[in-house]
Amino acid sequence: MSDVFRVGVVGCSVGRQHVAAFQSLPTQFQVAAVCDLDQAKARAVATEFGVSRIAADMAELCRMDDVDIIDICTPPHLHYEQTLQALAAGKHAICEKPVAGSLKQIDELIAAEAQSGKRMMPIFQYRFRSGLQKLKLLVDGGVAGRTYLTTVETAWRRRADYYVIPWRGKWKTELGGPMFTLAIHTHDVMTYILGPARNVFARMATLVNPIETEDCVSASLEMGDGSLCSLSVTTGSAQPITRHRFCFSNLTAESNTRSYSNTSDPWTFTGDSPEAEQRIQAALARFQPLPEGFAGQFYRFYQAMHRQADKTELPVTLADARAAVDLVTAAYYSARTHQPVSLPTRRDHPYYAGWQP
């Protein structure tokens, strides 16, 4: 295996951030080509970052023999097919959220990945910021103790101009509302720390903008460990915030409230006793920061790929993406049936193949 992975990035909107992250790790990755149907946008990104090639479409990118990884940053409704296309071309695949619009599609991606012999990594970059990584250290080290209650807020602002882009706010192309799109990161952060939920009751409404999908959500969860969790999502908050608050038997952890970087420092960790406070400080003194965000996820991907012989798990897997979509599936079904829903979702469930009307 080459020491440097050569990457083709398709989709130059959020893909621009991916290109910047790859180029911050020059001993691990080289961006060999960028691709966008808007060739002017592709040229602008290529010029900004010194990328030598521009592909006209996904098929051209797949034909490039020297491209090892295709990084998919296109609109949501394209992700499933393009991931299959990349794997079939013998490429490793990285894909922005959401990877697919149903549990059925994710199960098909899991099968395709296994058959291809290549690796596929979904994007959940918010996991890899220092504030959250400190909490992960405390939880995994047994310092936090038993979980009691968690609250997660995704309160952002989206006005009419956001939905001028034709694929947004529509079931067919965005595949869901903010429960599935904007909040999928904040909810993944919650399950990254706590594990999966086992029961969900949700209410949803469209109150902020005249769109097809929901834009306000309130959900109550029972987690697998028996703790409770509440999730709230809206695109109608005049003051945009993202917040996580975890109450454990030995400490309370609270994030900052910055919309796009709330898993970064600073986080507040408050011990339940002087002894707990000492254990927190001793554990955090051992914390070793790594690259954050997209660069942090790509850095960990590289390390895992170069340890394939010991079957090292990728930093984010299709199983993680499946857990995120499982929660969304249950929430949509609960909101429409006005009933609590148990997880995991079975293959004979009415929404296994998707919740889109």
NUMI-45330 format. One record per residue: residue in one letter; x, y, z of N, C-alpha, C in turn. Coordinates in pm, whole numbers, padded with zeros to 5 digits, always signed. Example, Ala and Ser with C-alpha at 12.3 -4.5 7.8 and 13.67 -1.06 7.14 Angstrom:
# residues 2
A+01319-00569+00780+01230-00450+00780+01320-00330+00780S+01285-00225+00708+01367-00106+00714+01290+00003+00787
This chain:
# residues 357
M+00084-00119+00000+00000+00000+00000+00088+00125+00000S+00052+00220-00086+00127+00345-00092+00119+00419+00041D+00227+00496+00070+00226+00574+00193+00128+00691+00185V+00098+00736+00064+00007+00850+00045-00114+00804-00037F-00232+00828+00014-00354+00799-00059-00387+00915-00153R-00421+00880-00276-00462+00981-00373-00615+00983-00378V-00670+01103-00361-00814+01118-00340-00876+01197-00454G-00994+01153-00498-01077+01230-00587-01199+01278-00512V-01224+01407-00511-01336+01466-00436-01444+01505-00535V-01566+01453-00515-01677+01486-00602-01778+01570-00524G-01807+01689-00575-01892+01786-00506-01806+01891-00440C-01807+02012-00492-01710+02114-00448-01771+02222-00359S-01888+02194-00296-01940+02288-00196-01879+02250-00061V-01942+02157+00012-01877+02108+00133-01747+02037+00098G-01736+01988-00025-01613+01923-00068-01491+02013-00058R-01511+02143-00069-01398+02235-00053-01334+02219+00084Q-01418+02202+00189-01365+02182+00324-01289+02049+00334H-01337+01948+00262-01267+01820+00261-01129+01835+00196V-01125+01905+00082-00997+01926+00014-00897+01994+00107A-00943+02097+00177-00855+02168+00271-00805+02074+00380A-00893+01987+00430-00855+01894+00536-00753+01792+00486F-00777+01737+00368-00679+01642+00312-00544+01709+00294Q-00545+01832+00245-00417+01899+00219-00347+01942+00347S-00416+01942+00459-00349+01968+00587-00274+01846+00638L-00290+01733+00567-00224+01607+00603-00142+01559+00483P-00039+01636+00441+00027+01608+00313+00109+01479+00309T+00146+01426+00424+00219+01300+00424+00125+01180+00419Q-00005+01206+00423-00103+01098+00424-00193+01098+00301F-00225+01219+00250-00319+01229+00139-00271+01330+00035Q-00308+01304-00089-00293+01401-00197-00424+01406-00273V-00477+01524-00294-00599+01538-00373-00558+01536-00520A-00593+01426-00588-00552+01407-00726-00645+01475-00825A-00775+01487-00787-00872+01545-00880-00994+01593-00801V-01061+01692-00857-01191+01736-00804-01293+01725-00916C-01419+01711-00877-01526+01688-00973-01651+01763-00929D-01715+01832-01022-01842+01897-00994-01910+01923-01128L-02043+01904-01131-02116+01934-01254-02103+02081-01290D-02086+02166-01188-02058+02308-01209-01907+02321-01228Q-01864+02322-01351-01721+02321-01380-01651+02447-01330A-01721+02559-01326-01661+02681-01274-01628+02665-01126K-01718+02601-01051-01692+02576-00910-01574+02481-00893A-01569+02377-00975-01458+02282-00969-01326+02351-01001R-01325+02436-01103-01202+02508-01139-01157+02600-01026A-01252+02665-00961-01217+02756-00851-01151+02680-00737V-01206+02564-00701-01147+02484-00592-01011+02430-00635A-01002+02382-00759-00874+02329-00809-00767+02437-00808T-00802+02557-00849-00705+02667-00851-00665+02706-00710E-00762+02715-00620-00733+02755-00482-00636+02661-00414F-00652+02530-00440-00572+02431-00367-00465+02364-00453G-00447+02411-00576-00342+02356-00660-00366+02214-00703V-00493+02178-00725-00527+02043-00771-00514+02040-00924S-00445+01939-00977-00406+01943-01118-00515+01899-01214R-00612+01818-01167-00711+01763-01259-00853+01795-01214I-00939+01815-01315-01082+01836-01292-01157+01731-01374A-01242+01655-01306-01323+01555-01375-01460+01614-01408A-01514+01574-01521-01643+01627-01564-01759+01560-01491D-01740+01433-01451-01847+01361-01383-01788+01248-01300M-01875+01182-01225-01834+01074-01135-01771+00958-01212A-01825+00927-01330-01772+00815-01409-01627+00839-01448E-01596+00963-01487-01457+00996-01523-01366+00980-01402L-01412+01023-01287-01334+01009-01164-01307+00861-01134C-01408+00778-01151-01394+00634-01125-01294+00568-01220R-01277+00624-01339-01184+00565-01437-01039+00602-01412M-01013+00693-01321-00875+00736-01295-00802+00628-01216D-00705+00561-01281-00637+00447-01220-00556+00485-01097D-00509+00609-01091-00424+00648-00979-00502+00707-00862V-00635+00707-00868-00716+00753-00756-00750+00634-00667D-00712+00643-00540-00735+00534-00444-00869+00547-00374I-00910+00671-00344-01029+00699-00264-01116+00799-00337I-01246+00773-00344-01340+00874-00391-01418+00926-00272D-01413+01057-00255-01477+01126-00144-01601+01196-00196I-01720+01151-00150-01848+01193-00206-01909+01304-00122C-01922+01422-00182-01972+01541-00112-02086+01606-00191T-02168+01525-00253-02276+01570-00338-02406+01581-00258P-02517+01628-00318-02645+01631-00247-02688+01492-00198P-02769+01486-00092-02798+01359-00024-02854+01249-00112H-02943+01282-00206-03008+01176-00284-02913+01103-00378L-02791+01155-00395-02692+01091-00483-02598+00998-00407H-02595+01006-00275-02490+00939-00198-02490+00787-00214Y-02607+00727-00204-02617+00581-00209-02563+00526-00341E-02614+00578-00453-02572+00528-00584-02425+00557-00610Q-02378+00673-00570-02238+00707-00597-02142+00626-00510T-02183+00591-00390-02099+00503-00308-02089+00366-00372L-02201+00312-00418-02199+00183-00489-02109+00192-00613Q-02118+00304-00683-02038+00324-00805-01888+00326-00772A-01851+00394-00665-01710+00400-00626-01657+00263-00587L-01733+00189-00506-01690+00056-00464-01679-00038-00584A-01774-00030-00677-01771-00116-00796-01651-00084-00884A-01602+00040-00878-01484+00079-00956-01353+00040-00888G-01363-00026-00773-01242-00068-00702-01176+00041-00621K-01256+00139-00580-01204+00250-00499-01254+00236-00355H-01174+00282-00261-01227+00307-00128-01320+00427-00137A-01417+00434-00046-01514+00543-00050-01525+00612+00084I-01534+00744+00078-01572+00828+00192-01695+00903+00149C-01796+00915+00236-01920+00980+00195-01973+01071+00303E-02012+01191+00262-02076+01286+00353-02209+01230+00402K-02257+01289+00511-02388+01250+00563-02497+01313+00479P-02613+01249+00472-02642+01111+00512-02596+01015+00404V-02544+00900+00445-02493+00804+00348-02605+00749+00259A-02723+00732+00317-02834+00675+00242-02966+00718+00306G-03074+00692+00234-03205+00736+00280-03290+00629+00342S-03230+00514+00376-03307+00409+00442-03212+00306+00501L-03263+00228+00595-03186+00116+00649-03159+00011+00542K-03254-00010+00453-03236-00107+00344-03116-00069+00259Q-03106+00057+00224-02993+00100+00141-02861+00085+00217I-02860+00116+00345-02735+00101+00420-02697-00046+00430D-02792-00135+00449-02761-00278+00451-02704-00322+00316E-02754-00265+00208-02700-00296+00075-02557-00242+00060L-02529-00126+00118-02393-00073+00115-02298-00160+00197I-02345-00208+00312-02262-00297+00394-02225-00422+00314A-02322-00479+00242-02295-00597+00160-02200-00564+00045A-02219-00447-00017-02133-00407-00129-01990-00383-00082E-01974-00322+00034-01840-00300+00088-01770-00434+00112A-01839-00528+00172-01779-00659+00200-01741-00730+00071Q-01826-00722-00030-01799-00789-00157-01684-00724-00233S-01670-00592-00220-01570-00520-00298-01428-00540-00246G-01415-00572-00118-01282-00579-00059-01222-00443-00029K-01299-00337-00049-01256-00201-00020-01320-00154+00110R-01279-00034+00154-01333+00020+00279-01421+00140+00248M-01524+00158+00331-01616+00269+00314-01633+00340+00447M-01611+00472+00449-01622+00548+00573-01723+00662+00557P-01831+00661+00635-01921+00776+00642-01855+00892+00718I-01901+01011+00692-01848+01131+00759-01932+01163+00882F-01866+01163+00999-01920+01217+01123-01807+01291+01193Q-01765+01404+01134-01643+01472+01178-01655+01538+01314Y-01779+01563+01360-01794+01630+01490-01747+01543+01605R-01736+01412+01583-01681+01324+01687-01537+01362+01723F-01466+01419+01628-01322+01429+01641-01276+01571+01672R-01340+01630+01772-01296+01759+01825-01264+01741+01973S-01175+01823+02023-01110+01795+02152-01206+01793+02270G-01307+01881+02271-01399+01882+02384-01469+01748+02400L-01522+01697+02290-01592+01569+02295-01494+01455+02321Q-01376+01461+02263-01278+01355+02285-01236+01347+02432K-01237+01460+02502-01211+01457+02646-01322+01384+02720L-01448+01411+02681-01557+01338+02745-01547+01189+02714K-01513+01153+02592-01497+01012+02555-01390+00946+02641L-01283+01018+02667-01176+00967+02754-01229+00941+02895L-01308+01033+02947-01362+01018+03082-01461+00902+03091V-01543+00887+02988-01642+00779+02988-01574+00644+02973D-01486+00633+02874-01419+00505+02849-01328+00464+02965G-01277+00563+03038-01190+00533+03151-01264+00506+03281G-01399+00508+03277-01478+00480+03396-01488+00595+03493V-01440+00713+03453-01440+00828+03544-01582+00886+03555A-01658+00884+03446-01790+00949+03444-01893+00876+03529G-01887+00743+03528-01985+00666+03603-02111+00640+03523R-02219+00610+03594-02346+00574+03531-02413+00697+03470T-02477+00679+03354-02549+00788+03290-02689+00802+03348Y-02728+00927+03376-02863+00956+03425-02951+01018+03315L-02909+01135+03267-02993+01214+03176-02905+01292+03080T-02948+01297+02954-02876+01371+02851-02975+01461+02777T-02933+01583+02749-03015+01673+02666-02931+01721+02548V-02995+01724+02430-02927+01764+02308-03015+01865+02236E-02959+01981+02206-03032+02087+02137-02963+02121+02005T-03040+02117+01897-02994+02167+01767-03091+02276+01727A-03061+02398+01765-03151+02511+01743-03082+02611+01651W-03108+02598+01523-03043+02679+01421-03146+02769+01353R-03101+02849+01257-03192+02938+01183-03176+02915+01034R-03285+02880+00969-03286+02865+00823-03403+02944+00769R-03372+03042+00685-03475+03128+00626-03505+03084+00483A-03594+03156+00419-03640+03116+00286-03525+03105+00187D-03423+03191+00200-03314+03188+00102-03236+03057+00106Y-03237+02987+00221-03168+02858+00233-03231+02756+00139Y-03362+02767+00119-03435+02669+00040-03446+02707-00107V-03375+02812-00146-03369+02846-00289-03297+02736-00366I-03198+02673-00304-03130+02560-00366-03233+02449-00387P-03254+02405-00510-03375+02326-00542-03389+02194-00466W-03278+02131-00426-03292+01999-00364-03322+02006-00214R-03318+02124-00155-03340+02135-00010-03489+02140+00024G-03521+02081+00139-03657+02086+00191-03754+01992+00123K-03702+01902+00037-03788+01811-00039-03756+01666-00002W-03859+01585+00012-03841+01445+00049-03758+01369-00054K-03780+01396-00182-03716+01317-00286-03566+01343-00295T-03523+01464-00266-03383+01500-00288-03303+01522-00159E-03367+01581-00054-03295+01595+00073-03321+01474+00163L-03424+01398+00131-03458+01270+00195-03521+01284+00332G-03511+01401+00391-03570+01425+00522-03546+01569+00562G-03606+01608+00677-03587+01741+00730-03469+01746+00825P-03462+01848+00911-03346+01865+00997-03321+01751+01095M-03422+01670+01126-03397+01551+01207-03297+01460+01137F-03301+01459+01004-03215+01372+00925-03092+01443+00872T-03100+01574+00856-02992+01647+00791-02910+01727+00892L-02964+01836+00941-02886+01922+01029-02849+01856+01161A-02941+01780+01221-02920+01727+01356-02856+01590+01358I-02833+01530+01241-02779+01395+01242-02641+01390+01309H-02565+01499+01298-02434+01506+01365-02449+01512+01517T-02536+01601+01564-02549+01617+01710-02604+01491+01774H-02691+01421+01704-02744+01296+01758-02642+01183+01750D-02559+01184+01645-02450+01087+01640-02353+01107+01756V-02325+01231+01789-02237+01260+01904-02293+01197+02031M-02424+01208+02048-02488+01151+02166-02471+00999+02171T-02497+00931+02059-02486+00785+02060-02340+00740+02060Y-02250+00822+02010-02106+00793+02018-02062+00782+02164I-02120+00863+02249-02087+00860+02392-02169+00755+02467L-02298+00744+02438-02389+00663+02519-02423+00527+02461G-02401+00507+02330-02453+00388+02266-02594+00412+02214P-02656+00312+02154-02785+00332+02087-02901+00345+02184A-03007+00408+02133-03133+00414+02207-03208+00283+02190R-03299+00254+02285-03383+00135+02269-03531+00169+02256N-03566+00296+02275-03706+00336+02258-03712+00485+02229V-03801+00525+02138-03813+00665+02096-03960+00704+02090F-03991+00823+02140-04120+00885+02115-04093+01026+02062A-04148+01058+01945-04116+01186+01881-04241+01259+01835R-04233+01391+01838-04331+01477+01774-04258+01565+01674M-04322+01589+01558-04262+01671+01453-04367+01765+01397A-04321+01881+01349-04410+01979+01287-04332+02061+01185T-04405+02120+01090-04347+02214+00994-04404+02351+01027L-04323+02433+01093-04371+02560+01148-04293+02682+01099V-04171+02662+01054-04082+02776+01029-04085+02821+00884N-04079+02726+00792-04076+02756+00649-04176+02668+00574P-04230+02713+00462-04325+02632+00383-04251+02528+00299I-04206+02422+00363-04131+02316+00296-04206+02184+00311E-04160+02080+00240-04225+01950+00247-04197+01879+00379T-04075+01892+00429-04031+01813+00544-04062+01886+00675E-04038+01818+00786-04050+01882+00917-03941+01985+00937D-03961+02083+01028-03853+02172+01067-03847+02196+01218C-03933+02127+01294-03928+02131+01440-03952+01989+01493V-03868+01948+01589-03875+01812+01643-03853+01816+01794S-03931+01735+01865-03906+01710+02006-03917+01559+02027A-03812+01498+02083-03810+01352+02097-03761+01314+02236S-03822+01208+02289-03784+01152+02419-03731+01011+02396L-03613+00982+02451-03546+00855+02427-03519+00782+02558E-03531+00650+02555-03476+00565+02657-03354+00497+02596M-03238+00514+02657-03115+00461+02601-03096+00314+02640G-03003+00250+02574-02977+00111+02602-02931+00084+02742D-02867+00183+02806-02820+00166+02944-02927+00202+03047G-03049+00235+02999-03157+00271+03089-03167+00418+03121S-03069+00498+03080-03075+00642+03103-03175+00706+03007L-03209+00832+03035-03306+00905+02954-03236+01016+02876C-03297+01052+02763-03239+01156+02677-03350+01232+02608S-03334+01362+02596-03428+01443+02518-03353+01512+02404L-03417+01514+02287-03362+01577+02168-03458+01686+02122S-03405+01801+02088-03489+01906+02028-03417+01962+01906V-03495+01987+01801-03439+02035+01675-03532+02142+01620T-03476+02253+01574-03556+02354+01505-03468+02432+01410T-03528+02484+01304-03460+02581+01217-03513+02721+01242G-03579+02742+01357-03641+02871+01385-03586+02941+01508S-03459+02919+01541-03400+02982+01659-03328+03111+01620A-03373+03224+01671-03308+03352+01640-03163+03354+01686Q-03135+03282+01793-02997+03266+01838-02956+03121+01811P-02881+03095+01705-02846+02958+01671-02748+02899+01775I-02783+02781+01827-02694+02711+01920-02700+02561+01894T-02594+02494+01934-02593+02349+01949-02539+02321+02089R-02609+02235+02163-02566+02210+02301-02586+02062+02336H-02485+02007+02404-02494+01875+02465-02471+01890+02615R-02554+01821+02694-02536+01819+02839-02560+01677+02887F-02458+01618+02949-02461+01480+02997-02452+01480+03149C-02548+01416+03216-02544+01402+03361-02510+01257+03396F-02393+01237+03455-02348+01106+03500-02346+01103+03652S-02326+00986+03708-02324+00975+03854-02204+01046+03915N-02094+01056+03841-01973+01117+03897-01944+01257+03844L-02011+01297+03737-01981+01428+03680-02094+01472+03588T-02095+01601+03560-02180+01659+03455-02088+01720+03351A-02118+01693+03225-02039+01747+03114-02129+01834+03028E-02082+01954+02996-02161+02046+02914-02073+02107+02806S-02124+02106+02684-02050+02161+02572-02060+02313+02569N-01978+02374+02482-02006+02512+02444-02128+02510+02351T-02176+02624+02307-02300+02629+02229-02279+02681+02086R-02157+02681+02036-02134+02726+01899-02198+02628+01801S-02271+02679+01706-02351+02594+01617-02268+02488+01546Y-02153+02527+01492-02077+02436+01407-01951+02381+01474S-01926+02415+01597-01805+02365+01663-01828+02340+01812N-01950+02293+01847-01978+02276+01989-01906+02157+02049T-01851+02068+01966-01772+01957+02021-01625+01994+02039S-01588+02114+01999-01454+02166+02027-01448+02216+02171D-01326+02242+02219-01312+02313+02346-01375+02452+02335P-01424+02509+02446-01420+02451+02581-01544+02369+02614W-01525+02262+02688-01632+02189+02755-01612+02205+02905T-01721+02198+02979-01714+02210+03125-01743+02073+03186F-01650+02026+03269-01666+01899+03340-01667+01929+03490T-01778+01898+03553-01797+01930+03695-01812+01801+03775G-01719+01776+03865-01725+01656+03946-01833+01664+04052D-01889+01548+04090-01996+01543+04190-01941+01546+04332S-01810+01538+04347-01745+01541+04478-01601+01585+04457P-01532+01627+04563-01390+01661+04547-01308+01545+04492E-01343+01422+04533-01269+01305+04484-01293+01286+04334A-01419+01303+04291-01450+01291+04148-01378+01400+04068E-01372+01519+04125-01302+01630+04057-01154+01596+04038Q-01095+01534+04137-00954+01495+04127-00934+01391+04018R-01026+01296+04009-01013+01192+03905-01030+01253+03766I-01121+01349+03753-01140+01416+03625-01011+01486+03583Q-00954+01562+03673-00833+01639+03639-00716+01547+03608A-00706+01438+03681-00596+01343+03656-00611+01279+03518A-00735+01245+03482-00758+01185+03351-00732+01285+03239L-00780+01407+03253-00762+01507+03148-00617+01547+03131A-00537+01532+03236-00394+01561+03224-00325+01465+03127R-00387+01349+03105-00329+01250+03013-00382+01266+02871F-00474+01360+02850-00534+01376+02718-00430+01424+02617Q-00428+01357+02502-00335+01394+02395-00415+01439+02273P-00414+01568+02242-00493+01617+02129-00440+01566+01995L-00534+01541+01903-00503+01502+01767-00570+01602+01673P-00545+01593+01542-00618+01681+01450-00767+01671+01472E-00838+01781+01444-00981+01790+01474-01065+01795+01347G-01195+01773+01363-01291+01789+01255-01264+01694+01140F-01281+01744+01016-01256+01660+00899-01114+01605+00901A-01018+01692+00927-00878+01646+00931-00859+01538+01037G-00928+01553+01151-00918+01453+01256-00973+01319+01213Q-01085+01319+01140-01141+01193+01093-01052+01132+00986F-01001+01214+00893-00914+01161+00787-00783+01108+00846Y-00730+01177+00944-00607+01130+01011-00628+00990+01069R-00739+00970+01138-00768+00841+01199-00798+00735+01093F-00861+00775+00983-00885+00684+00870-00752+00632+00817Y-00659+00721+00798-00527+00681+00746-00460+00581+00840Q-00463+00610+00969-00401+00518+01065-00467+00381+01059A-00599+00377+01050-00669+00249+01044-00638+00174+00915M-00632+00245+00803-00605+00180+00675-00466+00120+00671H-00373+00181+00739-00236+00128+00740-00215+00023+00849R-00324-00013+00916-00318-00125+01010-00422-00229+00971Q-00449-00240+00841-00553-00333+00795-00524-00477+00833A-00395-00511+00846-00360-00650+00876-00420-00695+01008D-00436-00602+01104-00496-00642+01232-00645-00606+01237K-00704-00581+01114-00849-00557+01101-00896-00440+01188T-00815-00337+01192-00851-00218+01268-00980-00157+01213E-01073-00127+01303-01199-00067+01261-01177+00078+01221L-01246+00122+01119-01237+00261+01077-01294+00351+01187P-01254+00479+01188-01303+00569+01294-01453+00591+01289V-01513+00580+01171-01659+00578+01156-01690+00468+01055T-01790+00387+01085-01824+00272+01001-01966+00283+00949L-01998+00196+00855-02136+00188+00808-02231+00145+00919A-02181+00070+01016-02264+00036+01132-02301+00162+01210D-02208+00258+01220-02240+00385+01285-02346+00462+01206A-02331+00465+01074-02430+00533+00991-02565+00464+01003R-02564+00332+01014-02689+00258+01029-02759+00295+01160A-02680+00307+01267-02739+00345+01396-02804+00483+01388A-02739+00576+01317-02795+00710+01301-02926+00706+01224V-02930+00628+01117-03051+00618+01035-03159+00540+01109D-03120+00445+01193-03217+00370+01272-03293+00464+01366L-03221+00556+01431-03285+00653+01519-03381+00743+01441V-03339+00788+01324-03424+00872+01240-03549+00796+01196T-03530+00672+01154-03642+00589+01110-03747+00577+01220A-03700+00545+01341-03792+00530+01454-03862+00662+01486A-03789+00773+01478-03848+00904+01510-03959+00940+01412Y-03934+00920+01282-04038+00950+01183-04160+00861+01204Y-04138+00733+01230-04251+00643+01249-04330+00680+01374S-04259+00714+01482-04326+00753+01605-04408+00880+01585A-04351+00978+01516-04421+01105+01497-04548+01087+01415R-04546+00994+01321-04662+00976+01234-04767+00883+01294T-04725+00795+01383-04820+00701+01444-04859+00742+01585H-04787+00842+01640-04813+00891+01777-04794+00779+01880Q-04693+00695+01855-04664+00584+01945-04515+00577+01973P-04477+00525+02091-04335+00497+02115-04290+00382+02025V-04163+00386+01985-04110+00288+01890-03983+00226+01948S-03974+00095+01944-03856+00024+01993-03751+00013+01883L-03625+00014+01925-03512-00006+01835-03436-00130+01880P-03360-00197+01790-03340-00161+01649-03459-00196+01562T-03464-00131+01445-03571-00153+01349-03548-00284+01274R-03653-00365+01265-03640-00493+01198-03664-00479+01047R-03621-00578+00973-03635-00573+00827-03780-00577+00780D-03870-00625+00864-04010-00628+00824-04086-00502+00866H-04014-00401+00917-04077-00277+00960-04127-00199+00837P-04240-00128+00851-04293-00051+00736-04196+00053+00681Y-04103+00104+00765-04011+00207+00720-03870+00154+00694Y-03852+00026+00691-03718-00031+00665-03664+00019+00530A-03750+00030+00431-03707+00076+00299-03717+00228+00283G-03748+00300+00392-03750+00446+00386-03875+00505+00447W-03866+00628+00494-03976+00699+00559-04033+00808+00468Q-03971+00826+00352-04014+00934+00263-04155+00902+00209P-04246+01001+00212-04383+00978+00162-04382+00940+00014
